[in-house]
Amino acid sequence: MLRTHTCGELRLSKNGKKVTLCGWVQKSRDLGGMTFIDIRDRYGITQLVFNMETNAGLCSNARKIGREFVICATGIVKERSNKNFNIPTGEIEIVVQEFKVLNKSEVPPFTIEEETDGGEELRMKYRYLDLRRNPVKKNIILRYEMAREVRKYLDLKEFIEIETPVLIKSTPEGARDFVVPSRLKAGEFYALPQSPQTFKQLLMISGFDKYFQLVKCFRDEDFRADRQPEFTQIDCEMSFVERDDILETFEGLAKHLFKKIRDFDYKDAFPRLPYNEALEKYGTDKPDTRFEMLIQDITELAKGKGFKVFDSVEYIGGICVKGGAEYSRKKLDALTDFVRKPQIGATGLVYVKLNNDGTVKSSVDKFFNREELDKWTGNMEGENGDILLVLAGDRKKTLYALSKLRLEMGKQLGLMDKNTFTPLWVVDFPLLEWDDESQRYHAMHHPFTSAIKDDFHLFKTDPGKIRANAYDLVINGVEIGGGSIRIHDKQKQAEMFRLLGFSPEEAENQFGFLMNAFKYGAPPHGGIAFGFDRWVTLFGGTDSIRDYIAFPKNTAGRDVMIDTPSVLSDEQLRELSLKVVNK
Ligand code: ASP
């Protein structure tokens, strides 16, 4: 190699040793007769020193080197007189005897420092420079370390990693597919996998009873801050298992990662929360359980008392916020504006202040007397000094709005510490979801999910009530992963497709290969997939999954560095037998 050491490894113990380092110029400064250059590589930063008195030629050459030049310097390790204890190499410097410029650099478009002056768009355009910055580099290394630990754990448990194809036929995971035109078969298309779901099930039929894969998946969805059109899953499947075997195995994986990545010994079993309870108490199937502030249903107590707004609704519920009795008019107005935002969807906010002096002041004093309000307080376990925040409306929508209000209050009160982790399993999801628009059921997870045995009888009578043998791992309000015990019986799978509105021909056409495989000894099986990018983001402690992807797309799904999506040449379109019709 061109170097003897990296820029992060030299210490006082190497005092007097001749070394050669290679790296990028972080910065250089001239102080009287001396020039100091910080040289950086992936491993760290080391100070080089050039002395005008002892080697004027070398020193004046060094003064010509600019930021981000790539250099190779040879010299002697020396104890520094002015030590910098903030960096691991800060007790030494290299007295340079010779150096070479390996490559020059233009002035970079933003400063390559911990805190940069470059905005997001600019940094994404020059992502390769952004990746030189410590905070970004650290994230990419964290991602690698997590992937390594995932592989170590699963290897120990005798899982094997098997690749599945990327050019496939559409998989129904609920999102739109990205498609790839076939040149050889004009008018035919491949789809990119939303997940390797059917392939991993086929691998179970092949007898590979413990499969995993760190795999790219593709979903053509509308963009949101925490979404990327291509993302990575830790995709897993096991044979001869029941739900608890899967939960135990992957709770083990989560605990392994907590230990290795966050040095956190998670001893207790993860709580298991039925879906219905999650909705009732937290208003969401992704509850953030770092704090309580549970939602309470007060429909019975508050309805039918002559307050029109409440009397006509399906559901009334609220949360009790500690210390909220002190909230000013302005603050309450701001909270009202918050719940009224279109994406939250509430029509208004009712409050009850439980003042410290024992008096009660509410926004509905005209309609509810003290005795009635005391009942609400009792139900919500309010105490003097608290405030009750109440929303009313359609049950599902109101619970959703309450879940958002709860999170907002949790944020405002600092109850969502990034270094506290509260994992849990959400279980017993409904198997099906009724869709008003298409007037049919959709699979809540996917069509290969089996029902809980106790609910089989409901298939004929009340399909909407069937519970799925499905589970999600949720950590701090983030859905980290989800999976299910699968259907492995041809008849049952056919019945499921029928419930989902597939004609036998459609089912055959799309999933004939799977149904066919079920004829040849399909073992009972189940699995799970984790959103790897999200998990790394959670452990890394910042908000955007883009921070943990080497070359991410922006929020509009664009890669601004390579500038894509982009148009195809007429020649390419012709070869693919495609024509672009302007909308
Ligand atoms: N394929 C599913 C998904 O991507 C996960 C699973 O059921 O294993 O959500």
Boltz pocket constraint, residues with backbone or C-beta under 6 A from the ligand:
constraints:
  - pocket:
      binder: B
      contacts: [[A, 173], [A, 194], [A, 195], [A, 196], [A, 197], [A, 236], [A, 482], [A, 483], [A, 484], [A, 527], [A, 528], [A, 529]]
      max_distance: 6.0
